Amino acid sequence: MKSLLLSIFALFIFVGAQAQETVSAKTEGAVITFQEKAKDFGDITVGDKVEHTFKFKNTGNIPLIISNVAVTCGCTATDWPKKPIAPGAESEITVKFDSSNKNGKQNSIIRVYSNATQPIEKISMISNVLPKK
């Protein structure tokens, strides 16, 4: 009985290892894996400036190169890595939002362009801009 259980256990380990190799073989290239893709600041007051750092990791097997980070309006600014991010390495994109001349619900979409297997990723900063009291 022990021998049968050990054989079954060894089979599961072998099959699992083979499956892992198959998954790895399919993910050739750089892959951006964000810890979070959105930051909601809730209610802020018009004129407030908020900032958030989106952390990510290159979970692919070649260096990740970010070619551009585009914002939807002049109220949003970014700081992003200009050098390649090695496989397994972590980095970050800092985003700043200025709520001056804004009112109500805001969803600033930031597009990250790179050589990743999914070449355009989207992250966002969400807030509800209230008038000054």
C-alpha positions as CSV (number, residue, x, y, z in Angstrom):
1,M,0.0,0.0,0.0
2,K,2.8,2.4,0.9
3,S,4.5,1.6,-2.4
4,L,1.3,2.4,-4.3
5,L,0.9,5.7,-2.5
6,L,4.5,6.7,-3.2
7,S,4.1,5.8,-6.9
8,I,0.9,8.0,-7.1
9,F,2.7,10.8,-5.3
10,A,5.7,10.6,-7.7
11,L,3.3,10.6,-10.7
12,F,1.7,13.8,-9.5
13,I,5.0,15.5,-9.0
14,F,6.2,14.4,-12.5
15,V,2.9,15.6,-14.1
16,G,3.1,18.9,-12.2
17,A,6.7,19.5,-13.4
18,Q,5.7,18.8,-17.0
19,A,2.7,21.2,-16.8
20,Q,5.0,23.9,-15.4
21,E,7.4,23.5,-18.3
22,T,4.5,23.8,-20.7
23,V,3.3,27.0,-19.1
24,S,6.8,28.5,-19.1
25,A,7.3,27.7,-22.7
26,K,4.1,29.6,-23.6
27,T,5.2,32.8,-21.9
28,E,8.2,33.8,-24.0
29,G,8.9,37.5,-23.6
30,A,8.5,40.2,-21.0
31,V,5.4,40.3,-18.8
32,I,4.3,43.3,-16.6
33,T,2.6,42.1,-13.5
34,F,1.2,45.0,-11.4
35,Q,0.5,44.7,-7.7
36,E,-2.6,46.8,-8.4
37,K,-4.0,48.4,-11.5
38,A,-6.1,51.1,-9.9
39,K,-5.9,53.5,-6.9
40,D,-9.1,55.0,-5.6
41,F,-8.5,58.1,-3.5
42,G,-12.2,58.5,-2.7
43,D,-13.3,62.1,-2.0
44,I,-10.8,64.9,-2.5
45,T,-11.2,68.7,-2.6
46,V,-10.7,70.7,-5.8
47,G,-7.1,71.8,-6.0
48,D,-5.8,68.8,-4.1
49,K,-2.8,67.0,-5.6
50,V,-2.6,63.2,-5.1
51,E,0.2,60.8,-5.9
52,H,0.5,57.0,-6.1
53,T,3.3,54.6,-7.0
54,F,2.2,51.6,-9.0
55,K,4.7,48.7,-8.3
56,F,5.2,46.0,-10.9
57,K,7.5,43.0,-11.6
58,N,8.8,41.6,-14.9
59,T,7.5,38.1,-14.6
60,G,8.6,37.2,-18.1
61,N,11.9,35.8,-19.3
62,I,13.4,38.7,-21.3
63,P,14.1,42.3,-20.2
64,L,11.0,44.6,-20.1
65,I,11.4,47.9,-21.9
66,I,8.8,50.6,-21.3
67,S,8.7,52.8,-24.4
68,N,6.1,55.3,-23.2
69,V,3.6,56.0,-20.5
70,A,0.7,58.1,-21.8
71,V,-1.9,60.0,-19.8
72,T,-5.4,61.2,-20.8
73,C,-5.1,64.8,-19.7
74,G,-2.6,67.5,-18.6
75,C,-3.8,67.0,-15.0
76,T,-1.9,63.8,-14.7
77,A,1.9,63.4,-14.7
78,T,4.1,60.2,-14.6
79,D,7.6,59.1,-13.8
80,W,8.6,55.7,-15.1
81,P,11.8,53.6,-15.6
82,K,13.7,54.4,-18.8
83,K,16.1,51.5,-18.4
84,P,15.2,47.8,-19.1
85,I,13.8,45.8,-16.2
86,A,15.4,42.4,-16.0
87,P,13.4,39.2,-15.7
88,G,12.3,38.8,-12.1
89,A,13.2,42.5,-11.2
90,E,10.7,44.9,-9.7
91,S,10.2,48.6,-10.6
92,E,7.5,51.3,-10.3
93,I,5.6,54.0,-12.1
94,T,4.7,57.1,-10.1
95,V,1.5,59.0,-11.1
96,K,0.5,62.4,-9.9
97,F,-3.0,63.9,-10.3
98,D,-3.9,67.6,-9.9
99,S,-7.6,68.1,-9.3
100,S,-7.5,71.9,-10.0
101,N,-10.4,72.8,-12.4
102,K,-11.9,69.3,-11.9
103,N,-15.3,68.4,-10.5
104,G,-17.0,65.1,-9.7
105,K,-15.9,61.6,-10.4
106,Q,-12.5,61.4,-12.1
107,N,-10.9,58.3,-13.6
108,S,-7.5,59.1,-15.0
109,I,-6.4,56.3,-17.3
110,I,-2.6,55.8,-17.8
111,R,-1.5,53.6,-20.7
112,V,1.9,51.8,-20.4
113,Y,3.5,50.9,-23.7
114,S,6.2,48.3,-23.7
115,N,7.7,45.2,-25.4
116,A,5.7,42.9,-23.1
117,T,3.6,40.1,-24.4
118,Q,0.6,42.4,-23.8
119,P,2.1,45.6,-25.2
120,I,-0.4,48.1,-23.7
121,E,-1.4,47.9,-20.1
122,K,-3.8,50.3,-18.4
123,I,-3.6,51.6,-14.8
124,S,-5.9,54.3,-13.3
125,M,-6.3,56.8,-10.6
126,I,-9.8,57.3,-9.4
127,S,-11.2,60.2,-7.3
128,N,-14.3,62.2,-6.6
129,V,-13.5,65.9,-6.7
130,L,-15.6,68.0,-4.3
131,P,-15.9,71.8,-4.3
132,K,-14.1,73.8,-1.6
133,K,-16.2,74.5,1.4
